[in-house]
Amino acid sequence: MKLSIEKPIIIGKNHNQAEMAWAWWHEHHARLAIVGDSQLSPRKEMIKSIAGLIHGRDSNAVFWITDDPKSSLSEVYPIQSIPWVEQFPDPPKEIVDRDIFIANRKFFSSSFFSLLAQKKGILRKDLFPPTSYQGHIEGPMGGYIRAIQTLEDEDKKTWLMNEIMDLENVYWYKTKDGGRKFYLNSEGEYQKALSFLVAAWSFWAYTCELEEAQQMLLIIEPPKEFLMAHTDPMIQEIIVEALRILNNLSVTTTTTVILSSETFNPIPFHNYRYRVIFQTKDSDIDLSTPENKKAIQMPSLYNAWEMGNDDKGLWEDNHTGERFVLSFSGEDVSFWDDYEDGIRQDQE
């Protein structure tokens, strides 16, 4: 019998050593942000354990945008949803989420060309002539392509059309135990930002194309350098908006979102219900300052960190206000399979 993935996941223990379970698939619990240094905290181990657990039961459930090096064992999984979603006109006015869909589609295509211009070292207005699209018969890319076709500079035209053709197959990769991953391109600041945008765009379009409901987990690991104060404002604006759109998928689709980050930006602004805060280093907020210690009001957490207990973090539920010290161990991550009975029978 195939076991369900729609069961709470035990992700640690609270201060009383009672198991802490997260109803990850439920729409009211589908946003989790985990903050912590990549070396000082178990943040990456936590997301790896959760992803592996869900992937073990459903190989179609886990998607992951990461800055990690590509695994040599990965198998190409192309997502071809961007052209699919661009072929349709704007939705009719009676569709509830019409304006959101239109705004998202415009954002992705416009940001794509803005980053291409920066990558090329030219102004956006010099990329191609002003354009508009015919919303009653096409998506925004239709207008951009027509404008590009009018260019007299054949080299620029060819370059732009090749970039657009690359959107036809966005390469994610099937992994053995972590689901389908998109590995960010690290060849320069604007190229990495562009690859993050394309990853977000392709997954958003993929959820638009799905005909049957599929419970999914999307793990997002945005590069730290894109969310710090010194980041190029244009890049940060695009990355933060892409994160907001992906986060909103937990409301409009059967997608749960985990943001795994070394920074707090933009977590306070994106309405994550749950937050796990581990130790940070060189982040956008210094947790060790007297002001932040006083604001967090969790002396036992700081004492644990001072004693070298890196497995300890602060669990926060922004809906109920519940806060406690969470102890994490990858060995404890498991499904609460008898959840329907309300009692978990521990196995000897």
Beta strands, then each sheet from edge to edge (+ up, - down):
strand 1: 9-13
strand 2: 19-22
strand 3: 31-35
strand 4: 62-66
strand 5: 75-79
strand 6: 170-174
strand 7: 180-183
strand 8: 216-220
strand 9: 255-261
strand 10: 274-277
strand 11: 312-317
strand 12: 323-327
strand 13: 334-335
sheet 1: 2+ 1- 13+
sheet 2: 5+ 6- 7+ 4+ 8+ 9+ 3+ 10+ 11- 12+
end
